[in-house]
Amino acid sequence: ALLRRIRVLIETDIPPGRGLGSSATAVLGAVWAARALSGGASDRAEAVAEAARLEGHPDNAAASALGGFVVCSASVRTPAVVTQRLAWPREWRPLVVVPPYPLGTQESRSLLPDRVRLTDAVSNIQRASLLVSAVANRDEGALSEALHDRIHEPYREKRVPELRILREELSDMPVLGCVLCGAGSSVLVLVNERNRAAVLGFLKGWARQRPQPPQVLDLDVDQEGLQESGKTEIQEDDEILPGAEPQDQPRGLERGRDRGGRGKP
């Protein structure tokens, strides 16, 4: 009955349709809020499993819930999601170039072939394993080697020309890697903190010269994941005013804000 008497307002700083996980953060936040409003216990593992069920995959929901560097997979025995988390090296900074156009998930998936060559699959498995080891050991050389994809970027870069252009422009710059964010259209550039200012300045100058300038985000990697703030109890006898703005509601109702995209992917 309570859920029919309230209005939920979600604000997010994460650009939608850009491969940055905006839908996963919204779904995860909604799942968490629904549990809280229904009196259920707040459990990250269960929230991730439910969000993954709604999203169709656990990757973004698990990373949003746990923070840091997360490797995950659906369990073969239960509906749960198996997750492993590593702390992301703080000196490895993400710079994100966000084009002015979105790339929907369905459209992006349609660009991929139904089958891939065995050699390409083996290469990606090797590099995915290398990526985990590189993060665990804080090895920048291994990280750069791991960021070479043969399964999805060769097909999607036709739709996201910024990826190829930036790789060429950054070939002589001190970057750790330049890859597609999720399914696109954003491009992730990883740099060491000591080179951040130089590369960031270069990217902003490059963006200003584009016919439709993309947004350049200077971010940190969130290490905490899902956080609950402004928590308050809503009593059954609290009056919820239909159509009223949140600031005009009784004190039992507070606005929630998704901070997932402000400076922390």
Residue, then its C-alpha position, 0 to 999 in steps of 0.5 A: a500500500l505504501l508503494r502506491r502512495i509515494r512518488v520516486l524521483i531519480e536524478t543521475d549524473i551518468p550520461p545515458g546511452r553512452g556505455l557508462g552503466s546508467s541503466a544499471t545504477a538506476v535499476l540497482g537503486a530502485v531495487w535497493a529502495a524497494r527493499a528498504l520501503s517494504g521493510g526488507a533487509s538490505d543485502r548487496a548480494e541479493a540486490v545485485a542478483e535482482a538487478a542482474r535479472l532485470e538487466g539481463h547481465p550482472d557486470n554493471a550492477a555488481a560494479s555499481a554495488l561493490g565499487g573498485f574492480v569487480v569480476c563477476s559471473a552468474s552462478v551455475r548452481t543458484p540465482a546468485v551472482v558470484t563476485q570477486r573484488l579488487a581495489w583499483p590502483r588509485e594512481w590509474r585515473p580514468l578520463v572519459v570522452v563522451p560523444p554527443y550521440p548515444l548508442g543504444t544497447q540493442e543497436s550496439r549488440s546488432l553490430l556484433p557477429d553471431r560467431v567469432r574465430l577461435t583465435d580471437a576468443v582465445s586472445n580475449i580470454q588470455r587478455a581478460s585473465l591478464l587484466v585481473s593479474a595486472v590490477a592485482n599486481r599494479d603492473e602498468g605494462a601488463l595492463s596496457e597489453a591486456l587492453h587489446d580486444r578482438i571480439h567487440e571493438p573491431y565491429r563497434e568502432k565503425r559506429v564510434p569513430e572517436l575510438r580509432i581517431l583517439r587511438e591515433e591521436l594518443s599514440d605518442m602520449p603517455v597513456l595506459g590504454c584507450v578502449l570503448c566504454g561498455a558497448g559505447s559510445s564513450v571512450l575510456v582513456l586510462v592514465n597514470e596520475r603523473n600524466r593526467a594533467a597533460v593528457l587531460g589538456f590534450l583531450k580537451g583541446w582535441a574535443r574543442q576542435r571537433p564539429q560536435p565537441p564531445q564532453v571530457l570527464d576527469l574521473d576517479v574510480d569509486q572504491e565504496g560502491l552503493q551508499e545509502s544516504g539521507k535515510t529516514e523512516i516513513q510512518e504509515d500515518d505520514e500524509i503523502l501529498p499527490g502531485a506535490e514537489p518533494q520539498d513540500q512533502p512531509r518530513g517522512l519522505e526524502r529525495g534520493r539522488d544517484r551520485g554514481g556518475r559525479g566524478k566516480p564511474 
